[in-house]
Amino acid sequence: MEALVYLGCTVPVRNLNYEVSARKVAEALGVRLVDLPELGCCGYPLKSGDQRAALVLAARALAQAAATGLPLVPLCSACAGTLTEAAHHLDHDPAARGEVQAELDQLGLTYRPGVKVRHLARFLLEEVGLEAIAGKVVRPLTGFTFAPHYGCHFLKPSRVMGGLDDPEDPRSLAQLIAVTGANALDYARLKDCCGGGVLGADEDLAGRMAGGKLGELTAAGVTAMAVVCPFCNVMFEGQQKAIAKRLELEIKVPVVYLTQILGLALGFTPDELGFKLNRIKPKELLEACK
């Protein structure tokens, strides 16, 4: 099984542990992640300022993916959402597709409707399957509890991202956690945003949004929060100490990528999964998985 991996902008710069663990998990599950160096930005950072430019950037990536004939598998939820929305827009709006194609002609690219975009977590669920993953588990994570964080872009907008899960009652990430033998926590702020979307405009508000969730998980005593988006990680892990100080709260929640949890269950060592790059480490988990 092959898929075209889409790293986006944030993962290669700030979240190498996500990339490393994703590649290990894919390898163990028989998925060959193919790299295409020409892939650029998905366009998400431009959407609020120049929607046309953002759409052209997304179309460029979609056209490059179409030329390979492989499904496009982003690691970032924002990238996955942006590319999926762009594909839906272009596939259903011939006028917009014509305008965008005029731009792509200058690059020697052709947009072809029907490009399949799947976030890595969704790809694992739909293309690999829980049964196949369970069959590869060699180190059950029994006794550990992880709090899944879905974020805003993994399942929404549902009319475009539909078919995987119910955004009002999500279970997909919990299923991927449970297949490792660990417990997936169902908690009050499960569906809350990380606050990253407003960080550049209102740092205090962003901190309160993330802090509320981190406070609940601190009280719950979870092993770690499990994320599938690099910018959610930036908020919950990278900003955690600053948030605790600003809100005057006792917060200490390890934050790991779902692929790191899966990787441990599949038998990889913490070092192989990039845990040295995690700022706040789940010490008991790592001790048990040496």
DRENSE-897271 format. One record per residue: residue in three letters; y, z, x of N, C-alpha, C in turn. Coordinates in steps of 0.05 Angstrom, whole numbers, padded with zeros to 5 digits, always signed. Each point is the difference from the previous one (the first is absolute). Example, Ala and Ser with C-alpha at 12.3 -4.5 7.8 and 13.67 -1.06 7.14 Angstrom:
2
ala-00114+00156+00264+00024+00000-00018+00024+00000+00018;ser+00021-00014-00007+00024+00001+00016+00022+00014-00015;
//
This chain:
290
met-00024+00000+00017+00024+00000-00017+00025+00000+00018;glu+00019-00017-00007+00025-00002+00016+00024+00004-00018;ala+00021+00010+00012+00026+00004-00014+00022-00002+00020;leu+00023-00011-00009+00023-00003+00018+00016+00026-00002;val+00001+00015+00021+00014+00026+00000+00030-00004+00002;tyr+00015+00015-00016+00029-00002+00000+00012+00027+00008;leu+00010+00002+00024+00009+00025+00011+00029+00008-00009;gly+00016-00021-00006+00028+00006-00008+00016+00010+00023;cys+00023+00013-00007+00019+00008+00021-00004+00029+00010;thr-00008+00018-00018+00000+00028+00007-00025+00009+00015;val-00023-00011-00008-00026+00009+00011-00001-00004+00031;pro+00007-00023+00010-00003-00004+00030+00020+00017+00016;val+00022+00009-00013+00020+00014+00015-00003+00031-00003;arg-00007+00009-00023+00001+00029-00006-00027+00011-00009;asn-00020-00016-00005-00024+00010-00012-00025-00013+00012;leu-00002+00000+00026-00023-00013+00014-00026+00013-00008;asn+00001+00026-00007-00025+00013-00008-00012-00012-00025;tyr+00018-00010-00017-00009-00014-00025-00014-00026+00008;glu+00012-00016+00017-00012-00025+00008-00027+00004+00014;val+00000+00019+00019-00025+00006+00015-00023+00008-00019;ser+00006+00018-00018-00021+00010-00018-00008-00021-00020;ala+00019-00017-00009-00007-00021-00018-00019-00020+00012;arg+00005-00007+00025-00017-00019+00014-00028+00012+00005;lys-00002+00025+00006-00026+00013+00004-00016+00000-00026;val+00013+00008-00022-00014+00002-00026-00009-00028-00008;ala+00017-00020+00003-00007-00027-00008-00025-00010+00016;glu+00001+00006+00026-00022-00008+00017-00026+00013-00009;ala+00001+00026-00006-00025+00014-00008-00010-00010-00027;leu+00017-00011-00017-00008-00009-00026-00005-00030-00001;gly+00000-00013+00023-00007-00028+00002+00022-00019-00008;val+00025+00009+00002+00023-00016-00006+00014-00008+00026;arg+00003-00026+00004+00015-00009+00024+00029-00004-00008;leu+00018+00016+00012+00028-00003-00005+00012-00020+00019;val+00009-00022-00011+00011-00022+00016+00030+00003+00004;asp+00010-00003+00024+00029+00002+00005+00013-00027+00001;leu+00024-00002-00010+00016-00024+00001+00028+00008+00010;pro+00005-00004+00027+00025+00010+00011+00025-00011-00013;glu-00002-00023-00013+00024-00013-00012+00010+00015-00024;leu-00016+00017-00012+00008+00015-00024+00024+00017+00006;gly+00020-00002-00017+00025+00016+00004+00003+00021-00022;cys+00025+00006-00006+00007+00020-00020-00007-00010-00028;cys-00007+00018-00018-00006-00007-00027+00024-00005-00017;gly+00024+00009+00009+00024-00003-00014+00010+00024-00015;tyr-00016+00021-00001+00007+00024-00016+00027+00012+00007;pro+00007+00002+00026+00026+00013+00006+00024-00016-00011;leu-00003-00025-00006+00022-00017-00010+00002-00001-00030;lys-00020+00010-00015-00001-00004-00028+00024+00010-00015;ser+00011+00022+00008+00023+00012-00014+00026-00015+00006;gly+00001-00015+00022+00024-00013+00009+00000-00030-00004;asp-00023-00013+00003-00002-00029-00002-00028-00007-00009;gln-00004-00001-00026-00027-00005-00011-00011-00027+00008;arg+00017-00020+00001-00009-00027+00008-00011+00000+00029;ala+00015+00012+00018-00009+00001+00028-00027+00016+00002;ala-00001+00022-00016-00025+00016+00000-00023-00017-00010;leu+00004-00016-00021-00021-00016-00011-00009-00022+00020;val+00019-00011+00014-00007-00021+00020-00017+00012+00022;leu+00007+00024+00009-00015+00014+00021-00029+00005-00009;ala-00002+00010-00025-00027+00005-00011-00016-00025-00003;ala+00014-00022-00009-00014-00025-00004-00009-00012+00027;arg+00015+00005+00021-00007-00009+00027-00027+00013+00008;ala-00002+00026-00004-00025+00014+00007-00023-00009-00018;leu+00005-00004-00026-00021-00009-00018-00009-00028+00007;ala+00018-00018+00008-00007-00027+00008-00017+00001+00026;gln+00007+00017+00019-00015+00002+00024-00028+00011-00006;ala-00002+00019-00018-00026+00010-00008-00017-00021-00014;ala+00013-00015-00017-00015-00021-00015-00012-00021+00019;ala+00013-00005+00022-00010-00020+00019-00026+00010+00013;thr-00005+00026+00001-00024+00010+00012-00024+00001-00020;gly+00007+00001-00026-00021+00001-00020-00011+00028-00003;leu+00012+00020+00012-00010+00027-00001+00018+00018-00018;pro-00012+00021-00012+00017+00018-00015+00019+00015+00019;leu+00024+00006-00010+00020+00013+00016-00002+00030-00006;val-00005+00016+00021-00004+00029-00004+00021+00016+00015;pro+00021+00009-00014+00020+00017+00013-00010+00029+00002;leu+00010+00014+00020-00005+00029+00002+00022+00016-00015;cys+00023-00012-00002+00023+00014-00012+00002-00006-00030;ser+00004+00021-00016+00003-00003-00029+00024-00017-00008;ala+00022+00004+00015+00024-00016-00007-00004-00029+00006;cys-00013-00006+00022-00007-00028+00007-00018-00012-00021;ala-00021+00015-00007-00019-00010-00020+00013-00005-00027;gly+00018+00019-00008+00013-00004-00026+00020-00023+00001;thr+00015-00003+00022+00019-00021+00002-00013-00028+00000;leu-00021-00002+00016-00014-00026+00001-00014-00007-00026;thr-00012+00020-00013-00013-00005-00025+00020-00008-00022;glu+00023+00013-00001+00021-00007-00019+00011-00028+00006;ala+00004-00006+00025+00010-00027+00007-00020-00022-00008;ala-00026+00005+00005-00020-00020-00007-00001-00004-00030;his+00002+00022-00015+00000-00001-00029+00024-00016-00010;his+00024+00005+00011+00024-00014-00007-00002-00030+00006;leu-00008-00006+00023-00002-00029+00008-00022-00015-00015;asp-00022+00014-00006-00022-00013-00014+00008-00006-00029;his+00019+00016-00012+00007-00003-00028+00027-00012-00005;asp+00014-00007+00021+00027-00011-00003+00003-00025+00018;pro-00007-00024-00011+00001-00025+00015+00027-00005+00013;ala+00022+00007-00015+00027-00005+00011+00005+00016+00025;ala-00007+00025-00001+00003+00018+00024-00017-00010+00022;arg-00025-00008-00007-00018-00010+00021+00011-00025+00014;gly+00013-00017-00016+00012-00024+00012+00023+00006+00019;glu+00017+00019-00008+00022+00008+00017-00010+00012+00026;val-00020+00017-00002-00011+00013+00024-00014-00020+00018;gln-00014-00019-00013-00014-00020+00016+00019-00017+00017;ala+00024-00004-00011+00020-00015+00015+00007+00014+00026;glu+00001+00027-00001+00004+00015+00024-00024+00000+00019;leu-00023+00001-00012-00025+00000+00016-00004-00027+00014;asp+00009-00022-00013-00003-00026+00012+00012-00001+00028;gln+00022+00014+00004+00013+00001+00026-00017+00013+00022;leu-00019+00016-00010-00018+00014+00019-00027-00014+00002;gly-00004-00021-00015-00025-00014+00000-00022+00015-00014;leu+00008+00016-00020-00019+00016-00015-00001-00009-00029;thr-00023+00005-00013-00003-00007-00029-00010+00024-00015;tyr+00014+00007-00021-00009+00022-00017-00022-00010-00019;arg-00022+00014+00000-00022-00007-00018-00006+00023-00019;pro+00003-00004-00026-00005+00021-00019-00028+00012+00003;gly-00003+00025-00008-00026+00013+00000-00007+00016+00025;val+00019+00005+00017-00006+00017+00024-00008+00028-00009;lys-00022+00009+00010-00011+00026-00008+00011+00022+00019;val+00016+00018-00011+00011+00022+00016-00013+00026-00009;arg-00011+00015+00018-00013+00025-00006+00007+00021+00021;his+00012+00022-00009+00004+00023+00019-00027+00007+00011;leu-00001+00010+00024-00026+00006+00013-00017+00018-00017;ala+00012+00021-00012-00015+00019-00016-00013-00014-00024;arg+00016-00018-00012-00011-00015-00022-00022-00019+00009;phe+00004-00013+00023-00020-00018+00010-00026+00015+00005;leu+00001+00024+00010-00024+00016+00005-00014+00006-00026;leu+00015+00007-00021-00011+00006-00025-00013-00024-00014;glu+00015-00022+00000-00008-00023-00016-00019-00020+00015;glu+00004-00002+00026-00016-00020+00015-00023+00013+00015;val+00004+00024+00010-00022+00014+00014-00016+00017-00020;gly+00014+00017-00015-00013+00016-00021-00008+00028+00009;leu+00002+00018-00019-00006+00028+00006-00029+00004+00009;glu-00018-00014-00012-00028+00003+00007-00006-00008+00029;ala+00013-00022+00008-00004-00009+00028+00012+00019+00020;ile+00023+00011-00007+00013+00019+00017-00017+00025+00002;ala-00010+00010-00023-00016+00024+00000-00025-00003+00017;gly-00011-00025+00001-00023-00005+00016+00004+00001+00029;lys+00026-00001+00009+00007+00001+00028+00009+00028+00009;val+00003+00019-00018+00009+00027+00007-00022+00014+00016;val+00008+00009+00023-00019+00015+00018+00009+00029+00005;arg+00025+00006-00008+00011+00026+00005+00015+00009-00026;pro-00015+00010-00020+00014+00008-00024+00021+00021+00005;leu+00023-00003-00014+00022+00019+00004-00001+00022-00021;thr-00023+00010-00005-00004+00021-00020+00016+00025+00007;gly+00014+00011-00020+00015+00025+00004+00029-00005+00007;phe+00008-00024+00004+00028-00006+00005+00013-00012-00025;thr+00026+00006-00003+00015-00009-00024+00024-00016+00008;phe+00003-00024-00010+00022-00017+00006+00016-00006-00026;ala+00026-00001+00003+00018-00006-00022+00008-00030+00001;pro-00010-00017-00017+00008-00028+00001+00029-00003-00008;his+00014-00018+00014+00028-00008-00008+00000-00030-00006;tyr+00006-00007-00025-00001-00028-00008+00026-00014+00007;gly+00023+00014-00004+00025-00012+00005+00008-00020-00022;cys+00023-00014+00005+00012-00017-00021-00011-00028+00000;his-00009-00011+00022-00005-00028+00002-00030-00007-00001;phe-00017+00019+00002-00029-00006+00001-00011-00010-00026;leu+00010+00010-00023-00010-00008-00026+00022-00012-00018;lys+00024+00000+00009+00022-00010-00018+00015-00023+00013;pro+00012-00018-00016-00001-00001-00030-00028-00008-00010;ser-00009+00014-00020-00028-00002-00009-00006-00028-00011;arg+00020-00014-00011-00005-00027-00011-00007-00020+00022;val+00008+00006+00024-00006-00017+00023-00023+00011+00016;met-00001+00027+00003-00020+00013+00017-00024+00009-00016;gly-00001-00006-00026-00020+00011-00018-00029-00009+00008;gly-00019+00015-00012-00028-00007+00004-00015+00019+00018;leu+00015+00015+00017-00014+00019+00018-00001+00027-00013;asp+00021+00010-00011+00003+00028-00007+00021+00003-00022;asp+00000+00023-00012+00021+00007-00020+00022+00015+00015;pro+00025-00012+00002+00021+00014+00014+00008+00026-00012;glu-00006+00005-00025+00006+00026-00013-00022+00020+00004;asp-00023-00008+00008-00022+00018+00005-00018-00012+00023;pro+00012-00002+00024-00014-00013+00022-00024+00015+00010;arg-00021-00015+00008-00024+00012+00010-00011-00015+00025;ser+00011-00023+00006-00012-00017+00021-00001+00014+00028;leu+00022+00012+00008+00000+00013+00027-00018+00025-00001;ala-00001+00014-00022-00018+00023-00003-00029-00009+00003;gln-00006-00024-00011-00028-00010+00003-00007-00006+00029;leu+00020-00011+00015-00005-00006+00028-00003+00026+00017;ile+00015+00021-00008-00003+00026+00013-00027+00012-00006;ala-00008-00001-00026-00024+00013-00009-00025-00013+00013;val+00001-00026+00006-00023-00013+00012-00007+00011+00027;thr+00019+00014+00013-00005+00012+00026-00013+00028-00002;gly-00002+00010-00025-00011+00026-00005+00021+00022-00002;ala+00025-00008+00004+00023+00019-00002+00009+00002-00029;asn+00016+00021-00005+00012+00004-00026+00028-00013-00001;ala+00006-00014-00022+00026-00012-00004+00015+00018-00020;leu+00022+00011+00009+00015+00019-00017+00016-00015-00022;asp-00003+00010-00025+00016-00010-00022+00022+00021-00004;tyr+00025-00008+00004+00022+00020+00000+00024-00010-00016;ala+00018+00019-00006+00021-00005-00019+00018-00023+00009;arg+00007-00002+00026+00018-00020+00010-00014-00024+00012;leu-00024-00005-00010-00016-00022+00010+00015-00027+00001;lys+00015-00006-00021+00012-00026-00003+00029-00001+00010;asp+00010+00022+00011+00027+00001+00009+00005-00019+00024;cys+00025-00009+00002+00009-00017+00022+00004+00016+00025;cys-00002-00012+00023+00004+00014+00026+00030+00004+00005;gly+00017-00015-00013+00029+00002+00004+00010-00020+00020;gly-00018-00015+00013+00008-00019+00021+00019-00021-00009;gly-00002-00008-00026+00018-00021-00010+00029+00007-00001;val+00006+00026+00001+00029+00008-00001+00009+00013+00026;leu-00018+00000+00020+00006+00015+00025+00026-00010+00012;gly+00004-00026+00000+00024-00012+00013+00026+00006-00015;ala-00003+00006-00026+00024+00005-00016+00006+00029-00005;asp-00021+00016-00003+00004+00029-00006-00023+00015+00013;glu+00004+00009+00024-00021+00013+00015-00008+00027-00013;asp+00020+00013-00012-00006+00026-00013-00019-00004-00024;leu+00006-00020-00016-00017-00005-00023-00028-00009+00008;ala-00001-00017+00021-00026-00008+00010-00017+00024+00009;gly+00014+00018+00014-00014+00024+00010-00010+00018-00022;arg+00016+00002-00021-00009+00017-00023-00024-00013-00014;met+00000-00026-00002-00023-00014-00013-00025+00004+00016;ala+00001-00004+00026-00024+00004+00017-00007+00029+00002;gly+00020+00018+00001-00004+00028+00004-00015+00013-00024;gly+00006-00009-00024-00014+00011-00023-00030-00005+00001;lys-00007-00023+00009-00029-00007+00002-00013+00015+00023;leu+00014+00001+00023-00011+00014+00023-00002+00030-00006;gly+00018+00011-00015-00001+00028-00007-00024+00006-00017;glu-00006-00017-00019-00023+00004-00017-00026-00002+00016;leu-00002-00018+00019-00024-00003+00015-00003+00022+00021;thr+00022+00011+00009-00002+00023+00018-00012+00023-00015;ala+00009+00005-00024-00011+00021-00016-00030-00004-00007;ala-00007-00025-00003-00028-00007-00007-00019+00003+00024;gly+00011+00000+00024-00016+00003+00024-00018-00024+00006;val+00010-00024-00005-00017-00024+00004-00005-00004+00030;thr-00022-00014+00005-00006-00008+00028+00022-00019+00010;ala+00008-00019-00017+00021-00019+00008+00008-00016-00025;met+00023-00013+00002+00008-00020-00019-00010-00027+00010;ala-00011-00016-00018-00010-00027+00008+00019-00021-00010;val+00011-00017+00018+00019-00020-00008-00011-00028+00007;val+00012-00021-00013-00008-00027+00006+00024-00018+00005;cys+00023+00013+00006+00025-00015+00004+00014+00012+00025;pro+00008-00016+00019+00013+00011+00024+00027+00014-00006;phe+00015-00010-00020+00026+00013-00004-00003+00026-00015;cys-00021+00002-00017-00006+00026-00012-00007+00020+00022;asn-00014-00009+00020-00007+00017+00023+00026+00008+00015;val+00019-00018+00003+00025+00007+00013+00013+00023-00015;met+00000+00000-00026+00012+00021-00016-00016+00026+00002;phe-00025-00001-00006-00016+00025-00002-00007+00012+00027;glu-00003-00016+00021-00007+00011+00026+00024+00000+00018;gly+00012-00023+00003+00023-00002+00019+00024+00017-00008;gln+00005+00003-00026+00022+00016-00009-00007+00028-00008;gln-00025+00008+00003-00010+00025-00012+00015+00024+00012;lys+00003+00002+00026+00013+00023+00011+00029+00002-00008;ala+00014-00023+00000+00028+00000-00008+00003+00008-00029;ile-00019-00009-00017+00001+00007-00029-00004+00030-00003;ala-00020+00011+00014-00005+00028-00002+00024+00017+00008;lys+00013-00009+00021+00024+00015+00010+00023-00002-00020;arg+00005-00025-00011+00022-00004-00018-00004+00016-00027;leu-00025+00000-00009-00006+00013-00026-00007+00030+00004;glu-00002+00008+00025-00007+00028+00007-00027+00008-00013;leu-00019-00018+00004-00027+00004-00011-00020+00002+00023;glu-00022+00014-00006-00023+00000+00018-00018-00023-00007;ile+00002-00021+00015-00016-00024-00005-00016-00008+00024;lys-00026-00004-00004-00016-00010+00022-00024-00014-00012;val+00003-00027-00003-00021-00016-00012-00007-00023+00019;pro-00024+00001+00012-00008-00023+00016-00001-00025-00017;val+00009-00022+00012+00000-00026-00014-00017-00020+00015;val-00019-00011-00013-00019-00019+00013-00001-00026-00017;tyr-00008-00021+00013-00005-00025-00014-00028+00000-00013;leu-00002-00012-00023-00026-00002-00013-00021-00012+00019;thr+00008-00019+00016-00018-00013+00019-00010+00020+00021;gln+00016+00020+00007-00009+00020+00019-00022+00018-00013;ile+00003+00006-00025-00020+00016-00015-00026-00016-00001;leu+00002-00026-00008-00024-00017-00002-00013-00003+00027;gly+00017-00003+00021-00011-00004+00027-00016+00024+00010;leu+00010+00024-00006-00015+00024+00008-00027+00001-00014;ala-00001-00007-00026-00025+00000-00015-00019-00021+00010;leu+00012-00022+00011-00017-00022+00010-00010+00005+00028;gly+00008+00022+00012-00011+00009+00025+00018-00004+00024;phe+00024-00010-00003+00018-00003+00023+00012+00027+00008;thr+00008+00002+00025+00012+00025+00010+00029+00000-00007;pro+00013+00024-00001+00028+00001-00005+00017-00017+00019;asp-00008-00001+00026+00015-00016+00019-00001-00029-00007;glu-00024-00009-00009-00003-00029-00007+00017-00007-00024;leu+00008+00019-00016+00015-00005-00024+00030+00007+00003;gly+00008+00005+00024+00029+00003+00006+00011+00027-00008;phe-00017+00021-00003+00011+00026-00009+00019+00012+00020;lys-00001-00009+00025+00019+00011+00020+00028-00007-00008;leu+00004-00021-00016+00027-00008-00008+00009+00014-00026;asn-00018+00015-00013+00009+00015-00023+00017+00024+00009;arg+00023+00003-00013+00018+00021+00008-00010+00028-00009;ile-00010+00001-00024-00010+00025-00011-00030-00003-00005;lys-00016+00012+00017-00028-00006+00000-00016+00019-00018;pro-00020-00010-00014-00019+00017-00015-00021+00012+00019;lys+00007+00022+00012-00015+00011+00022-00029+00006-00007;glu-00005+00013-00023-00027+00007-00007-00017-00026-00004;leu+00011-00020-00012-00014-00025-00004-00007-00013+00027;leu+00019-00001+00018-00005-00012+00026-00020+00016+00016;glu+00000+00026-00002-00019+00016+00014-00028-00005-00010;ala-00003-00004-00026-00026-00006-00012-00011-00027+00007;cys+00019-00018+00008-00008-00028+00004+00001-00009+00029;lys-00001+00019+00018+00000-00007+00028-00024-00017+00008;
//
